[in-house]
Amino acid sequence: VSTQSTGKKSAHSDVRVIGNLVYDCTDCIDFKDELTDVVVEDNSVHFCDGHGIVTHSSARIRRNVIVSVTRSCVTMSSLWGRVFDDADVRSNVCMNVAASCMHVGGDSADEHALRG
């Protein structure tokens, strides 16, 4: 699943990815910037040659099972100084992860990784 950005205003709103089996991809679920009301819930994500779930927009990411990824289970990275003011990440299961389970970063040098 991949979405594109316009860089000007909200490209899409009410974006939902719920109850899917996603496997054998690069970044399995990938959201770009300028999206609003993004929900990623109750998905099974397996064997990603990259991130399990990556977003450049604020999102609600809940109850996903992410297994065997070569990068991070969940990555939230802002672009151009945007703030994740309503991000909600909880009750996800991450297993067999090569990098961090949860990575929160930005477009500046002050990135943070949470390992679990």
C-alpha positions, -999 to 999 in steps of 0.1 A, spaced: 0 0 0 16 33 -10 2 69 -13 17 100 -28 19 136 -17 11 169 -34 32 189 -9 5 217 -9 -26 206 10 -41 174 23 -37 149 -6 -61 124 10 -82 122 42 -100 93 59 -73 69 48 -80 34 62 -59 2 60 -77 -23 83 -76 -61 85 -52 -70 57 -25 -96 53 5 -79 37 37 -98 30 68 -102 9 71 -65 0 97 -37 5 80 -12 28 48 -32 34 25 -3 44 38 31 33 21 65 37 36 98 24 31 133 38 1 155 36 -25 129 46 -51 133 73 -71 110 95 -49 79 87 -59 46 104 -38 14 103 -54 -13 124 -56 -51 128 -32 -59 100 -7 -88 97 25 -77 81 52 -103 73 85 -107 55 92 -70 45 125 -62 30 123 -27 46 99 -12 71 67 -29 83 47 3 85 61 37 76 44 71 76 53 107 70 18 118 82 3 116 116 -16 83 120 -34 60 144 -15 27 143 -31 0 165 -32 -38 170 -10 -48 140 12 -78 140 46 -72 123 70 -101 118 104 -104 100 113 -70 87 148 -59 77 143 -23 90 118 -10 117 84 -23 125 68 11 127 86 42 114 72 78 118 93 104 101 83 139 95 93 159 65 98 196 62 94 202 100 58 188 102 47 177 137 28 145 146 4 163 169 -22 135 170 -2 103 164 -14 73 183 7 41 182 -3 13 206 -9 -24 211 12 -35 181 33 -67 182 67 -66 166 89 -98 162 121 -107 144 131 -71 136 166 -62 122 165 -26 133 142 -8 159 107 -18 168 96 18 168 115 47 151 104 83 153 125 107 133 125 140 115 142 159 87 168 172 111 198 156 129 178 150 161 162 117 154 152 92 181 148 54 180 129 34 206 140 -2 209 118 -28 224 
